[in-house]
Amino acid sequence: MSRINIVDPRTATGPAKTLLDAVQAQLGVTPNFIRVLANSPKALEGFLGLYGAIGAASLDKATQERIALAVAEGNACEYCVSAHTAIGRHAGLSNAEMALNRKGSSGDPKAAAAVAFADAVNRNLGEVTTAEFDAARAAGLTDAQIIEIIAVVALNIFTNLLGKATRVDIDFPKVDLLTTPQRQAA
């Protein structure tokens, strides 16, 4: 059960209502994650701004979802693994591909480099090695794409932290984590 109020879009007012209505119009649904984030319209506005900007980046949507799955699994966020599995299907990813993504890889060589780099950024809180940068560039990733990967990781770390801290109710088909988190808050 969520530790934070899940804002009802039907009774929301002011900026929260405006933002929730925009999400509903764009997605056709208003996920619980967004409804929890609506407790702070400024935080929701910031999230939606970065999400929209990254959505228009040079990294394709499928690769962004691959990264989201690797980061969510790496951070043991069951809400985000569940959400991005559903979103990944809509982006054309197979179950086998998403299983690889959750382990920090991909069946596509260029996507594998992007996911591996993202996984390294996440695991090491940005302290990536020169070899990891070189591997990303050798796979054909541009400097712009490397920056976009870092931005996608950062955006997903934010969602993972929010999902875990608030224990937002999973409103997607539930997907179990591959491993049990080492620390579970009471």
Stockholm file with secondary structure:
# STOCKHOLM 1.0

chainA/1-186         MSRINIVDPRTATGPAKTLLDAVQAQLGVTPNFIRVLANSPKALEGFLGLYGAIGAASLDKATQERIALAVAEGNACEYCVSAHTAIGRHAGLSNAEMALNRKGSSGDPKAAAAVAFADAVNRNLGEVTTAEFDAARAAGLTDAQIIEIIAVVALNIFTNLLGKATRVDIDFPKVDLLTTPQRQAA
#=GR chainA/1-186 SS CCSSCCCCTTTCCHHHHHHHHHHHHHHSSCCHHHHHHTTSHHHHHHHHHHHHHHHTSSSCHHHHHHHHHHHHHHTTCHHHHHHHHHHHHHTTCCHHHHHHHHTTCCSSHHHHHHHHHHHHHHHTTTCCCHHHHHHHHHTTCCHHHHHHHHHHHHHHHHHHHHHHHHTCCCCSCCCCCSSCCSCCCC
#=GC SS_cons         CCSSCCCCTTTCCHHHHHHHHHHHHHHSSCCHHHHHHTTSHHHHHHHHHHHHHHHTSSSCHHHHHHHHHHHHHHTTCHHHHHHHHHHHHHTTCCHHHHHHHHTTCCSSHHHHHHHHHHHHHHHTTTCCCHHHHHHHHHTTCCHHHHHHHHHHHHHHHHHHHHHHHHTCCCCSCCCCCSSCCSCCCC
//
